[in-house]
Amino acid sequence: MTREDIDTICAALPGAHFASHSDGGLDAWKVGDKMFACIGLSGDGVSVKCADVQSAEFLIEIGAAIKAPYFHRSWVRVMFANKNADEVSERIHASYGLIRSSLTKKAQAALGPWLQKP
Protein backbone atom coordinates (compact mmCIF):
# COMPACT_ATOMS: atom_id res chain seq x y z
CA MET A 1 0.00 0.00 0.00
CA THR A 2 1.06 3.55 -0.67
CA ARG A 3 -0.12 6.97 0.38
CA GLU A 4 -1.70 7.32 -3.07
CA ASP A 5 -3.65 4.07 -2.53
CA ILE A 6 -5.00 5.42 0.77
CA ASP A 7 -5.98 8.71 -0.85
CA THR A 8 -7.79 6.85 -3.65
CA ILE A 9 -9.77 4.71 -1.19
CA CYS A 10 -10.73 7.70 0.96
CA ALA A 11 -11.60 9.99 -1.95
CA ALA A 12 -14.14 7.46 -3.25
CA LEU A 13 -16.23 7.65 -0.06
CA PRO A 14 -19.32 9.92 -0.23
CA GLY A 15 -18.67 13.34 1.25
CA ALA A 16 -15.05 12.58 2.13
CA HIS A 17 -12.68 15.52 1.84
CA PHE A 18 -8.97 15.97 2.38
CA ALA A 19 -7.68 18.40 4.98
CA SER A 20 -3.96 19.15 4.74
CA HIS A 21 -2.23 21.16 7.39
CA SER A 22 0.35 23.44 5.83
CA ASP A 23 2.18 23.76 9.15
CA GLY A 24 3.63 20.28 8.67
CA GLY A 25 1.07 18.59 10.91
CA LEU A 26 -1.33 15.81 10.16
CA ASP A 27 -3.04 15.18 6.85
CA ALA A 28 -6.57 14.01 7.44
CA TRP A 29 -9.52 12.62 5.55
CA LYS A 30 -12.80 13.86 6.98
CA VAL A 31 -16.50 13.31 6.57
CA GLY A 32 -18.48 16.30 7.73
CA ASP A 33 -16.12 18.00 10.14
CA LYS A 34 -14.86 14.74 11.69
CA MET A 35 -11.70 12.84 10.85
CA PHE A 36 -11.89 9.18 9.83
CA ALA A 37 -8.35 8.65 8.49
CA CYS A 38 -5.11 10.40 9.32
CA ILE A 39 -1.59 10.30 7.93
CA GLY A 40 1.04 11.74 10.26
CA LEU A 41 4.48 13.18 9.77
CA SER A 42 6.18 9.78 9.61
CA GLY A 43 4.11 8.90 6.53
CA ASP A 44 4.37 5.19 7.22
CA GLY A 45 0.72 4.36 7.78
CA VAL A 46 -2.84 5.55 8.17
CA SER A 47 -4.58 5.92 11.52
CA VAL A 48 -8.22 4.86 11.64
CA LYS A 49 -10.97 4.60 14.25
CA CYS A 50 -12.17 1.24 15.54
CA ALA A 51 -15.58 0.52 17.04
CA ASP A 52 -14.12 0.33 20.53
CA VAL A 53 -10.91 -0.09 22.50
CA GLN A 54 -11.25 -3.89 22.51
CA SER A 55 -11.41 -4.01 18.71
CA ALA A 56 -8.31 -1.84 18.47
CA GLU A 57 -6.47 -4.02 21.00
CA PHE A 58 -7.41 -7.13 19.03
CA LEU A 59 -6.04 -5.71 15.77
CA ILE A 60 -2.83 -4.79 17.56
CA GLU A 61 -2.60 -8.21 19.19
CA ILE A 62 -2.93 -10.09 15.89
CA GLY A 63 -0.40 -7.81 14.18
CA ALA A 64 -2.86 -6.18 11.77
CA ALA A 65 -2.15 -2.71 13.21
CA ILE A 66 -0.12 -0.84 15.79
CA LYS A 67 -1.15 1.69 18.41
CA ALA A 68 -1.83 5.07 16.84
CA PRO A 69 0.44 7.51 18.68
CA TYR A 70 -1.30 10.49 20.31
CA PHE A 71 -4.78 9.15 19.52
CA HIS A 72 -7.44 7.65 21.76
CA ARG A 73 -7.00 3.92 22.36
CA SER A 74 -9.86 3.17 19.94
CA TRP A 75 -7.63 4.32 17.05
CA VAL A 76 -4.96 2.17 15.36
CA ARG A 77 -2.35 2.74 12.69
CA VAL A 78 -2.36 0.41 9.70
CA MET A 79 1.10 0.43 8.20
CA PHE A 80 1.67 1.09 4.49
CA ALA A 81 3.93 -1.97 4.48
CA ASN A 82 0.75 -4.05 4.81
CA LYS A 83 0.41 -5.66 1.39
CA ASN A 84 -3.22 -6.70 1.89
CA ALA A 85 -5.12 -3.93 0.12
CA ASP A 86 -8.51 -5.44 0.99
CA GLU A 87 -7.68 -5.42 4.70
CA VAL A 88 -6.52 -1.81 4.63
CA SER A 89 -9.58 -0.77 2.62
CA GLU A 90 -11.82 -2.59 5.11
CA ARG A 91 -10.26 -0.70 8.04
CA ILE A 92 -10.74 2.65 6.26
CA HIS A 93 -14.36 1.83 5.36
CA ALA A 94 -15.09 0.75 8.93
CA SER A 95 -13.62 3.98 10.31
CA TYR A 96 -15.57 6.06 7.79
CA GLY A 97 -18.79 4.22 8.73
CA LEU A 98 -18.27 4.85 12.44
CA ILE A 99 -17.59 8.54 11.94
CA ARG A 100 -20.37 8.96 9.38
CA SER A 101 -22.88 7.37 11.77
CA SER A 102 -21.91 9.89 14.46
CA LEU A 103 -23.05 12.78 12.25
CA THR A 104 -26.56 14.14 12.49
CA LYS A 105 -29.20 12.44 10.34
CA LYS A 106 -29.45 15.62 8.27
CA ALA A 107 -25.69 15.69 7.68
CA GLN A 108 -25.69 11.99 6.78
CA ALA A 109 -28.52 12.49 4.27
CA ALA A 110 -26.60 15.34 2.61
CA LEU A 111 -23.66 12.99 1.96
CA GLY A 112 -25.64 10.77 -0.36
CA PRO A 113 -25.92 7.00 -0.36
CA TRP A 114 -23.12 4.73 0.77
CA LEU A 115 -22.96 1.01 0.18
CA GLN A 116 -21.17 -0.45 3.16
CA LYS A 117 -18.75 -3.26 2.55
CA PRO A 118 -20.12 -6.50 4.02
C-alpha positions as CSV (number, residue, x, y, z in Angstrom):
1,M,0.0,0.0,0.0
2,T,1.1,3.5,-0.7
3,R,-0.1,7.0,0.4
4,E,-1.7,7.3,-3.1
5,D,-3.7,4.1,-2.5
6,I,-5.0,5.4,0.8
7,D,-6.0,8.7,-0.8
8,T,-7.8,6.9,-3.6
9,I,-9.8,4.7,-1.2
10,C,-10.7,7.7,1.0
11,A,-11.6,10.0,-2.0
12,A,-14.1,7.5,-3.2
13,L,-16.2,7.6,-0.1
14,P,-19.3,9.9,-0.2
15,G,-18.7,13.3,1.3
16,A,-15.1,12.6,2.1
17,H,-12.7,15.5,1.8
18,F,-9.0,16.0,2.4
19,A,-7.7,18.4,5.0
20,S,-4.0,19.2,4.7
21,H,-2.2,21.2,7.4
22,S,0.4,23.4,5.8
23,D,2.2,23.8,9.1
24,G,3.6,20.3,8.7
25,G,1.1,18.6,10.9
26,L,-1.3,15.8,10.2
27,D,-3.0,15.2,6.9
28,A,-6.6,14.0,7.4
29,W,-9.5,12.6,5.6
30,K,-12.8,13.9,7.0
31,V,-16.5,13.3,6.6
32,G,-18.5,16.3,7.7
33,D,-16.1,18.0,10.1
34,K,-14.9,14.7,11.7
35,M,-11.7,12.8,10.9
36,F,-11.9,9.2,9.8
37,A,-8.3,8.6,8.5
38,C,-5.1,10.4,9.3
39,I,-1.6,10.3,7.9
40,G,1.0,11.7,10.3
41,L,4.5,13.2,9.8
42,S,6.2,9.8,9.6
43,G,4.1,8.9,6.5
44,D,4.4,5.2,7.2
45,G,0.7,4.4,7.8
46,V,-2.8,5.5,8.2
47,S,-4.6,5.9,11.5
48,V,-8.2,4.9,11.6
49,K,-11.0,4.6,14.3
50,C,-12.2,1.2,15.5
51,A,-15.6,0.5,17.0
52,D,-14.1,0.3,20.5
53,V,-10.9,-0.1,22.5
54,Q,-11.3,-3.9,22.5
55,S,-11.4,-4.0,18.7
56,A,-8.3,-1.8,18.5
57,E,-6.5,-4.0,21.0
58,F,-7.4,-7.1,19.0
59,L,-6.0,-5.7,15.8
60,I,-2.8,-4.8,17.6
61,E,-2.6,-8.2,19.2
62,I,-2.9,-10.1,15.9
63,G,-0.4,-7.8,14.2
64,A,-2.9,-6.2,11.8
65,A,-2.2,-2.7,13.2
66,I,-0.1,-0.8,15.8
67,K,-1.2,1.7,18.4
68,A,-1.8,5.1,16.8
69,P,0.4,7.5,18.7
70,Y,-1.3,10.5,20.3
71,F,-4.8,9.1,19.5
72,H,-7.4,7.6,21.8
73,R,-7.0,3.9,22.4
74,S,-9.9,3.2,19.9
75,W,-7.6,4.3,17.0
76,V,-5.0,2.2,15.4
77,R,-2.4,2.7,12.7
78,V,-2.4,0.4,9.7
79,M,1.1,0.4,8.2
80,F,1.7,1.1,4.5
81,A,3.9,-2.0,4.5
82,N,0.8,-4.0,4.8
83,K,0.4,-5.7,1.4
84,N,-3.2,-6.7,1.9
85,A,-5.1,-3.9,0.1
86,D,-8.5,-5.4,1.0
87,E,-7.7,-5.4,4.7
88,V,-6.5,-1.8,4.6
89,S,-9.6,-0.8,2.6
90,E,-11.8,-2.6,5.1
91,R,-10.3,-0.7,8.0
92,I,-10.7,2.7,6.3
93,H,-14.4,1.8,5.4
94,A,-15.1,0.7,8.9
95,S,-13.6,4.0,10.3
96,Y,-15.6,6.1,7.8
97,G,-18.8,4.2,8.7
98,L,-18.3,4.9,12.4
99,I,-17.6,8.5,11.9
100,R,-20.4,9.0,9.4
101,S,-22.9,7.4,11.8
102,S,-21.9,9.9,14.5
103,L,-23.0,12.8,12.3
104,T,-26.6,14.1,12.5
105,K,-29.2,12.4,10.3
106,K,-29.4,15.6,8.3
107,A,-25.7,15.7,7.7
108,Q,-25.7,12.0,6.8
109,A,-28.5,12.5,4.3
110,A,-26.6,15.3,2.6
111,L,-23.7,13.0,2.0
112,G,-25.6,10.8,-0.4
113,P,-25.9,7.0,-0.4
114,W,-23.1,4.7,0.8
115,L,-23.0,1.0,0.2
116,Q,-21.2,-0.5,3.2
117,K,-18.7,-3.3,2.6
118,P,-20.1,-6.5,4.0
